[in-house]
Amino acid sequence: MSGVTSRALILEHFGELPRLVERPVPAASPGQTLVRMLATQVAHLDLNVVDGKFGILPDLPAVPGTNGAGIVLASDSHPEGTLVRVNGKGLGLRLDGCWADHAVVPDATVIAVPEGTDPALACSFFTPVGTAWAAVYSVAAVQPGERVLVTGAAGAVGSLTVQIAARAGAEVIGVVGRASKLSHVPAPAKAVLATEMSPEAVAGQIDAVVDTVGGPVLRDALGLVRPRGRVALVGYTAGREFTVDLADFLLADVSLLPVNLMTRGKEVAADAERLLTELAAGELNLPIERYGPDRLTEAVERLRTGAAVGRVVLDLA
Ligand SMILES: NC(=O)c1ccc[n+]([C@@H]2O[C@H](COP(=O)([O-])OP(=O)(O)OC[C@H]3O[C@@H](n4cnc5c(N)ncnc54)[C@H](OP(=O)(O)O)[C@@H]3O)[C@@H](O)[C@H]2O)c1
């Protein structure tokens, strides 16, 4: 591929957005696979890296992007021409990631996906599906007939959590932060505004919460849960902190439990892969917003402000 150039979003300074540049197509070494990226996701984790606010960061300059999907161009381990998704092993964290037309990735990050899968779906389903599955089944351990409240219920993780909890036999209440999102809460959940969360609005006590927004929304949701109920914490888009009165916390007897896909990825992988088929068939729904790499600023703004509905993906095809 000498002489051929390729676009890449290069992060030069934490706290600034990467610049779109032309560069030579990178070459794969043994143990690495060269992928022609067709789509790559822009997620909160990627923005935390761009901002320099994550526990694992690359040396700069670096290419962000923890998840991508594309075609294998060269590899000792994966057949050329295979449609794959890539993530893990520090990709987009300490290693160069997927925000580029061509990416050289460790062979171990490459997973084949069914031919014909939309690359935007292939690069963006695993985290929200896997996290939602872990939250519902492993952490909140939702039982049929329970009443489950999901915050950020129109977001990527939140909307899938609503759908998976409902399939598990729960009665689901979906909480959103703005009125424009009420109609994006998947059926059959009852949609409620975060500012209007109250025992009356949710019609009684809640057995389990899956919280994807944190901050004051988490504090308010905790107050709705029955004694011995569970709160599975996924994310903190609405705030990294909240204060808790420890006397009230002990009295309430509600467990606050972290959901960490990095430690649970392997245990949910088979279920997440199975649900990709259902997503592709439209039996489960994950909305995707698509942007060209030249529209990164707009894509990031949609995600940062919470205006985005579902996944935000850069289309590199
Ligand atoms: N623990 C894990 O392993 C894990 C895995 C995946 C994701 N996450 C985290 O989970 C969270 C949700 O991820 P996601 O992919 O579902 O994100 P998303 O699709 O962007 O949804 C996040 C939701 O947060 C709400 N929100 C409230 N205040 C916001 C603000 N200031 N800026 C942006 N959004 C705001 C928005 O809903 P409203 O408009 O309804 O308020 C938005 O729909 C993120 O923090 C992500 O990092 C954690």
The ligand as an ORCA input file, in Angstrom:
! r2SCAN-3c Opt
* xyz 0 1
  N     -20.076      0.814     33.230
  C     -19.830      0.400     32.010
  O     -19.189     -0.625     31.777
  C     -20.364      1.229     30.893
  C     -20.570      0.671     29.636
  C     -21.152      1.460     28.648
  C     -21.472      2.781     28.927
  N     -21.188      3.287     30.148
  C     -21.543      4.655     30.498
  O     -22.958      4.703     30.578
  C     -23.398      6.013     30.264
  C     -24.463      5.924     29.198
  O     -23.880      5.448     28.009
  P     -24.726      5.488     26.674
  O     -23.857      4.916     25.640
  O     -26.063      4.918     26.899
  O     -24.854      7.055     26.459
  P     -25.996      7.889     25.720
  O     -26.645      7.083     24.659
  O     -25.388      9.180     25.344
  O     -27.045      8.115     26.870
  C     -26.712      8.853     28.006
  C     -27.934      9.590     28.494
  O     -27.514     10.390     29.588
  C     -28.429     11.460     29.710
  N     -27.762     12.690     30.117
  C     -28.060     13.396     31.199
  N     -27.276     14.449     31.319
  C     -26.440     14.428     30.290
  C     -25.399     15.271     29.870
  N     -25.032     16.351     30.533
  N     -24.742     14.944     28.755
  C     -25.058     13.843     28.058
  N     -26.062     12.998     28.421
  C     -26.743     13.304     29.521
  C     -29.111     11.601     28.376
  O     -30.431     11.225     28.599
  P     -31.552     12.284     28.970
  O     -31.608     13.257     27.848
  O     -32.744     11.426     29.093
  O     -31.131     12.904     30.258
  C     -28.500     10.533     27.488
  O     -29.478      9.902     26.700
  C     -22.141      6.784     29.874
  O     -21.683      7.478     31.012
  C     -21.147      5.709     29.504
  O     -19.815      6.131     29.692
  C     -20.659      2.543     31.137
*
